[in-house]
Amino acid sequence: MKIIYHCYGGSHSSVMAAALHLGLIPKDRIPTEDELMTIPYYDKTTDADFGSIRFMGIDGFKNEVYVLGKKSMGDRYSRLLMGVADILGRGGDVLAVNCMNRVNLAMKLGGFGSRRMGAVSLGRPVLVRGSQKAFMELVNLVEITRLRAMHMV
């Protein structure tokens, strides 16, 4: 199975969800800023990364986990990914997970300041606080995704 977590920029919520899914960060407590910054791709993507499906790792059930930034396409991107998978006869092997409903205002503002405006020193502290606030919501999303993946296999 291939699990693709996606969000607006592919730099924050999808990356955190993939890291949780892979056990790169613990799910039983709020991560520190340093722990967030060690996650691959966290607050590091550029405009060139939009639309690119990036590999994050393989989970304990041999599922491949990816992240994707899809700008403002929302759930339309999930439908697009699933449609392509169906055309290729692999619909049951792909799970697209939209992380945007777990993103809060602080994450949006901080991510905009850090990634889009390049004001990392101003945006990142706001982003980190927002990421920490949204963390348990992302844990919940990942647990739901794990259950969905197990039922699809």
NORQUIFEN-V925998 format. One record per pair of residues at least 24 apart in sequence whose C-alpha atoms are under 10 Angstrom apart, sorted by the first residue. I is the first residue (numbers start at 1). GAP is how many residues later the second one is. D is the distance in whole Angstrom. If there is no record, write none. Layout:
BEGIN
i:I gap:GAP d:D
i:I gap:GAP d:D
END
This chain:
BEGIN
i:1 gap:57 d:10
i:1 gap:60 d:9
i:1 gap:61 d:8
i:1 gap:62 d:5
i:1 gap:63 d:6
i:1 gap:64 d:9
i:1 gap:89 d:9
i:1 gap:90 d:10
i:1 gap:91 d:8
i:1 gap:92 d:5
i:1 gap:93 d:6
i:1 gap:94 d:7
i:1 gap:148 d:8
i:1 gap:149 d:10
i:1 gap:151 d:9
i:1 gap:152 d:8
i:2 gap:53 d:10
i:2 gap:56 d:9
i:2 gap:60 d:9
i:2 gap:61 d:6
i:2 gap:62 d:5
i:2 gap:63 d:6
i:2 gap:64 d:7
i:2 gap:88 d:10
i:2 gap:90 d:9
i:2 gap:91 d:6
i:2 gap:92 d:5
i:2 gap:93 d:6
i:2 gap:94 d:8
i:2 gap:147 d:9
i:3 gap:52 d:10
i:3 gap:55 d:10
i:3 gap:56 d:10
i:3 gap:60 d:7
i:3 gap:61 d:6
i:3 gap:62 d:5
i:3 gap:63 d:6
i:3 gap:64 d:8
i:3 gap:90 d:8
i:3 gap:91 d:6
i:3 gap:92 d:5
i:3 gap:93 d:6
i:3 gap:94 d:7
i:3 gap:142 d:9
i:3 gap:143 d:9
i:3 gap:146 d:8
i:4 gap:49 d:8
i:4 gap:50 d:9
i:4 gap:51 d:9
i:4 gap:52 d:10
i:4 gap:60 d:8
i:4 gap:61 d:6
i:4 gap:62 d:5
i:4 gap:63 d:5
i:4 gap:64 d:7
i:4 gap:74 d:9
i:4 gap:77 d:9
i:4 gap:90 d:8
i:4 gap:91 d:6
i:4 gap:92 d:5
i:4 gap:93 d:6
i:4 gap:94 d:8
i:5 gap:48 d:9
i:5 gap:49 d:10
i:5 gap:60 d:8
i:5 gap:61 d:6
i:5 gap:62 d:5
i:5 gap:63 d:6
i:5 gap:64 d:9
i:5 gap:73 d:10
i:5 gap:90 d:8
i:5 gap:91 d:6
i:5 gap:92 d:5
i:5 gap:93 d:6
i:5 gap:94 d:7
i:5 gap:95 d:10
i:5 gap:137 d:9
i:5 gap:140 d:10
i:6 gap:45 d:10
i:6 gap:47 d:9
i:6 gap:60 d:8
i:6 gap:61 d:6
i:6 gap:62 d:5
i:6 gap:63 d:6
i:6 gap:64 d:7
i:6 gap:65 d:9
i:6 gap:68 d:9
i:6 gap:69 d:10
i:6 gap:71 d:9
i:6 gap:72 d:8
i:6 gap:90 d:7
i:6 gap:91 d:6
i:6 gap:92 d:5
i:6 gap:93 d:6
i:6 gap:94 d:8
i:7 gap:60 d:8
i:7 gap:61 d:7
i:7 gap:62 d:5
i:7 gap:63 d:6
i:7 gap:64 d:7
i:7 gap:65 d:9
i:7 gap:66 d:9
i:7 gap:67 d:8
i:7 gap:68 d:10
i:7 gap:70 d:10
i:7 gap:90 d:9
i:7 gap:91 d:6
i:7 gap:92 d:5
i:7 gap:93 d:5
i:7 gap:94 d:9
i:7 gap:95 d:10
i:7 gap:96 d:9
i:8 gap:42 d:9
i:8 gap:43 d:10
i:8 gap:60 d:8
i:8 gap:61 d:5
i:8 gap:62 d:5
i:8 gap:63 d:4
i:8 gap:64 d:6
i:8 gap:65 d:8
i:8 gap:66 d:8
i:8 gap:90 d:9
i:8 gap:91 d:9
i:8 gap:92 d:7
i:8 gap:95 d:10
i:8 gap:100 d:9
i:8 gap:103 d:10
i:9 gap:34 d:9
i:9 gap:36 d:8
i:9 gap:37 d:8
i:9 gap:38 d:8
i:9 gap:40 d:8
i:9 gap:41 d:7
i:9 gap:42 d:9
i:9 gap:58 d:10
i:9 gap:59 d:7
i:9 gap:60 d:4
i:9 gap:61 d:6
i:9 gap:62 d:6
i:9 gap:63 d:9
i:9 gap:91 d:10
i:9 gap:99 d:10
i:9 gap:102 d:8
i:9 gap:103 d:9
i:9 gap:106 d:9
i:9 gap:107 d:9
i:10 gap:31 d:8
i:10 gap:32 d:8
i:10 gap:33 d:9
i:10 gap:34 d:9
i:10 gap:35 d:7
i:10 gap:36 d:9
i:10 gap:39 d:8
i:10 gap:40 d:7
i:10 gap:41 d:9
i:10 gap:42 d:9
i:10 gap:43 d:9
i:10 gap:44 d:9
i:10 gap:56 d:10
i:10 gap:57 d:6
i:10 gap:58 d:5
i:10 gap:59 d:4
i:10 gap:60 d:7
i:10 gap:61 d:8
i:10 gap:89 d:10
i:11 gap:28 d:10
i:11 gap:29 d:9
i:11 gap:30 d:6
i:11 gap:31 d:5
i:11 gap:32 d:5
i:11 gap:33 d:6
i:11 gap:34 d:6
i:11 gap:35 d:9
i:11 gap:38 d:9
i:11 gap:39 d:10
i:11 gap:56 d:8
i:11 gap:57 d:8
i:11 gap:58 d:7
i:11 gap:100 d:8
i:11 gap:104 d:9
i:12 gap:24 d:9
i:12 gap:27 d:10
i:12 gap:29 d:8
i:12 gap:30 d:6
i:12 gap:31 d:6
i:12 gap:32 d:9
i:12 gap:33 d:9
i:12 gap:55 d:10
i:12 gap:57 d:9
i:12 gap:87 d:9
i:12 gap:88 d:10
i:12 gap:91 d:9
i:12 gap:95 d:8
i:12 gap:96 d:9
i:12 gap:99 d:8
i:12 gap:115 d:9
i:12 gap:116 d:9
i:12 gap:119 d:8
i:13 gap:29 d:9
i:13 gap:30 d:10
i:13 gap:54 d:10
i:13 gap:56 d:10
i:13 gap:85 d:9
i:13 gap:86 d:6
i:13 gap:87 d:7
i:13 gap:88 d:10
i:13 gap:89 d:7
i:13 gap:90 d:7
i:13 gap:91 d:10
i:13 gap:94 d:8
i:13 gap:118 d:8
i:13 gap:121 d:9
i:13 gap:122 d:9
i:13 gap:125 d:7
i:14 gap:27 d:10
i:14 gap:28 d:9
i:14 gap:52 d:9
i:14 gap:53 d:6
i:14 gap:54 d:7
i:14 gap:55 d:8
i:14 gap:83 d:9
i:14 gap:84 d:8
i:14 gap:85 d:6
i:14 gap:86 d:8
i:14 gap:88 d:10
i:14 gap:89 d:10
i:14 gap:124 d:9
i:15 gap:24 d:7
i:15 gap:25 d:7
i:15 gap:26 d:7
i:15 gap:27 d:6
i:15 gap:28 d:9
i:15 gap:39 d:10
i:15 gap:41 d:8
i:15 gap:51 d:9
i:15 gap:52 d:6
i:15 gap:53 d:8
i:15 gap:54 d:10
i:15 gap:84 d:9
i:16 gap:24 d:9
i:16 gap:25 d:9
i:16 gap:26 d:7
i:16 gap:51 d:10
i:16 gap:83 d:10
i:16 gap:115 d:8
i:16 gap:119 d:8
i:16 gap:122 d:8
i:16 gap:123 d:9
i:16 gap:126 d:10
i:17 gap:48 d:10
i:17 gap:49 d:10
i:17 gap:50 d:9
i:17 gap:80 d:9
i:17 gap:82 d:8
i:17 gap:118 d:9
i:17 gap:120 d:10
i:17 gap:121 d:6
i:17 gap:122 d:7
i:17 gap:123 d:9
i:17 gap:124 d:8
i:17 gap:125 d:6
i:17 gap:126 d:10
i:17 gap:128 d:10
i:18 gap:37 d:10
i:18 gap:38 d:7
i:18 gap:39 d:8
i:18 gap:40 d:10
i:18 gap:41 d:10
i:18 gap:47 d:7
i:18 gap:48 d:7
i:18 gap:49 d:7
i:18 gap:120 d:10
i:18 gap:124 d:8
i:19 gap:37 d:8
i:19 gap:38 d:9
i:19 gap:40 d:10
i:19 gap:46 d:9
i:19 gap:47 d:10
i:19 gap:48 d:10
i:19 gap:123 d:10
i:20 gap:115 d:10
i:20 gap:118 d:8
i:20 gap:119 d:7
i:20 gap:121 d:10
i:20 gap:122 d:7
i:20 gap:123 d:9
i:21 gap:35 d:10
i:21 gap:36 d:9
i:21 gap:37 d:9
i:21 gap:38 d:7
i:21 gap:39 d:9
i:21 gap:44 d:8
i:21 gap:117 d:10
i:21 gap:118 d:8
i:21 gap:120 d:10
i:21 gap:121 d:6
i:21 gap:122 d:8
i:21 gap:124 d:9
i:21 gap:125 d:8
i:22 gap:34 d:8
i:22 gap:35 d:7
i:22 gap:36 d:7
i:22 gap:37 d:5
i:22 gap:38 d:8
i:22 gap:41 d:10
i:22 gap:42 d:10
i:22 gap:43 d:8
i:22 gap:120 d:10
i:23 gap:36 d:8
i:23 gap:37 d:9
i:24 gap:32 d:10
i:24 gap:33 d:10
i:26 gap:113 d:10
i:27 gap:108 d:8
i:27 gap:109 d:8
i:27 gap:111 d:9
i:27 gap:112 d:6
i:27 gap:113 d:9
i:27 gap:115 d:10
i:27 gap:116 d:10
i:28 gap:107 d:10
i:28 gap:108 d:9
i:28 gap:111 d:9
i:29 gap:103 d:10
i:29 gap:106 d:9
i:29 gap:107 d:8
i:29 gap:110 d:10
i:30 gap:101 d:9
i:30 gap:102 d:6
i:30 gap:103 d:8
i:30 gap:104 d:9
i:30 gap:105 d:7
i:30 gap:106 d:8
i:31 gap:97 d:9
i:31 gap:100 d:9
i:31 gap:101 d:7
i:31 gap:104 d:8
i:32 gap:96 d:8
i:32 gap:97 d:10
i:32 gap:99 d:10
i:32 gap:100 d:8
i:33 gap:91 d:9
i:33 gap:92 d:9
i:33 gap:94 d:10
i:33 gap:95 d:6
i:33 gap:96 d:8
i:33 gap:98 d:9
i:33 gap:99 d:9
i:34 gap:94 d:10
i:36 gap:92 d:8
i:36 gap:95 d:9
i:36 gap:96 d:9
i:37 gap:91 d:9
i:41 gap:26 d:9
i:43 gap:67 d:10
i:43 gap:68 d:7
i:43 gap:71 d:7
i:43 gap:72 d:7
i:43 gap:77 d:9
i:43 gap:81 d:8
i:43 gap:84 d:9
i:43 gap:85 d:10
i:44 gap:70 d:9
i:44 gap:71 d:8
i:45 gap:24 d:9
i:45 gap:70 d:7
i:45 gap:71 d:10
i:46 gap:69 d:7
i:46 gap:70 d:8
i:47 gap:68 d:9
i:47 gap:69 d:8
i:51 gap:26 d:10
i:59 gap:87 d:10
i:61 gap:85 d:10
i:61 gap:88 d:10
i:61 gap:89 d:9
i:63 gap:30 d:9
i:63 gap:31 d:10
i:63 gap:83 d:10
i:63 gap:86 d:9
i:63 gap:87 d:10
i:64 gap:30 d:10
i:65 gap:30 d:10
i:66 gap:30 d:9
i:67 gap:29 d:10
i:67 gap:30 d:9
i:68 gap:28 d:10
i:68 gap:29 d:10
i:68 gap:30 d:10
i:70 gap:28 d:10
i:72 gap:28 d:10
i:74 gap:24 d:7
i:74 gap:25 d:9
i:74 gap:26 d:7
i:74 gap:27 d:9
i:75 gap:24 d:10
i:75 gap:25 d:9
i:92 gap:57 d:10
i:92 gap:60 d:7
i:92 gap:61 d:8
i:93 gap:56 d:9
i:93 gap:59 d:8
i:93 gap:60 d:8
i:94 gap:55 d:9
i:94 gap:58 d:9
i:95 gap:50 d:8
i:95 gap:53 d:8
i:95 gap:54 d:7
i:95 gap:57 d:9
i:96 gap:49 d:9
i:97 gap:44 d:9
i:97 gap:45 d:9
i:97 gap:48 d:7
i:98 gap:43 d:9
i:99 gap:38 d:10
i:99 gap:39 d:8
i:99 gap:42 d:8
i:99 gap:43 d:9
i:101 gap:36 d:9
i:101 gap:37 d:9
i:101 gap:40 d:10
i:102 gap:29 d:10
i:102 gap:32 d:6
i:102 gap:33 d:9
i:102 gap:34 d:9
i:102 gap:35 d:6
i:102 gap:36 d:6
i:102 gap:37 d:10
i:102 gap:38 d:10
i:102 gap:39 d:8
i:103 gap:27 d:8
i:103 gap:28 d:8
i:103 gap:30 d:9
i:103 gap:31 d:7
i:103 gap:32 d:9
i:103 gap:34 d:9
i:103 gap:35 d:9
i:104 gap:26 d:6
i:104 gap:27 d:8
i:104 gap:29 d:8
i:104 gap:30 d:7
i:105 gap:25 d:7
i:106 gap:24 d:5
i:106 gap:25 d:8
i:106 gap:27 d:9
i:106 gap:28 d:9
i:107 gap:24 d:6
i:107 gap:25 d:9
i:107 gap:26 d:9
i:107 gap:27 d:8
END
